[in-house]
Amino acid sequence: MARILVVDDEPHIRKLVAFSLQRRDHEIFEAEDGPRGIALAQKEHPDLILMDVMMPMMTGLQALELLKADPATSDIPVAMLSAKSQEYEQTEGLSRGAVKYVCKPFKPSELGDIVAEILANS
């Protein structure tokens, strides 16, 4: 069982991801924006963060950079979740430190497999 933080401004996406991963016995934490996600990551130090790219107040990419710059959270793997699926957008997320870039929409079972792969490689 892993501890996973889901950061997404869309409540239905957070619920879908949480439900899918809880079925695989993961403990899920949720945040609705970048600043809250960063604070929760610092407090809970999850095994993995799944972060939306397009959010108000702070983009997921900005939050990713802050997480990677902080010694307390720099070791937490972050996978980006986004409807922005152009190759250059994916490359940007990966170049900023994300371990994976998952394009929306995704199947819950596919996300579960991706999470399992990331956790196995961490």
N, C-alpha and C positions, 0 to 999 in steps of 0.2 A: 504494500500500500504506500502510495506517495501522497505528499501534500502539494496541492496544485492551486495556484492563484490565477483566477480568470479575471482579466481587466477588459471590460467592454461597456460602452455606453448604452447598448441595446439590451434591455432586460430579458427579452426573449432569447437572445443569443446566449447570454450568461446562463439562463435556466437550461437551455438545450445542452450546452457544454457540461454544466454541472451534473445534470441528470445522467448524461452518457458516461461520464467518468466515475460518478458515484456507483454506477452499476458494475464497474470494474474495481470497486472497493477503494477508490481514492478519496482522500479528504479534500474538500473544495472550499476555497475562500473566494469571495467575490468583491470586486471594486468596480465602480461605474465611471471612473476617469483616471487619468495618469497620476495626478497628485495623490489620490487615495490609494492607488495601486502601489506607488512607491512607498508610502507610509506603511501599508500592510506588508509589503515585502520586507521592509526593515524590521518590523515587529515579529512576523511569523517565520521568516526565512524559509519559504517553501522550496520544494525540490524542483519545481518547474513553474514558469510563468507563461500563460497564454495571453497575448496582448493584441488587442485591436489596433490598427494603424490610425484610422480616422476617428478621433474623439474630440469633443470640445475641450477648451482650456489648455490642453497639452496633447499633442499627437502621441501615438504610441512610439514613434521613432524618437521623439524628444525624451519620453520617459525611459526608453531603452538606453539612450546615451547617459542619462543620469544614473540609472541602475548600474551600468558598466563602469562608470567613473567612481562609484562609491565602493571602497574596499569591503564594506559589510554586505554588499549584494552583488558584487561583480562576478562571483562564481556561480550564481544561479542561472541555469539555462533559460533563455527566453525564446519562445516561438511566436512569430507574428501571425495574426489572423486578419485577413483583409479581403475586401471586394476589389481592391486595386491589384490587378493581376498582370500588369505589363511586366515584361522581363526586367526593364530598368528599375521598376519599383521593387521587385523582389531582390535584385542585386543590391539596391540601396539598404534594405533591411538587413540582409546578410552581412554587408560590409560594415554595418554599425554594431555588429555583435550578436545578431539573432542566430540561433542554431538551425532554424527552419522557418519557412514562409509558407503558410497554409492559405490557399485561396478559398474565399467564400463564393458560392455555397459549398459545403462539404457534407459528407455523410457522417453521422455520429460514429459509425463503426470504423470508418477510415481515420477519423480523429483519434479514436482509441488506439488504433494501431500505430499512428504517428507518435502519440504520447508514449506508448510502450517502447518504441524504438529510441526516442530521445532519452528516456530514463535508463534504458539498457546501456546507452553510450555515454552516460554522464558519470 
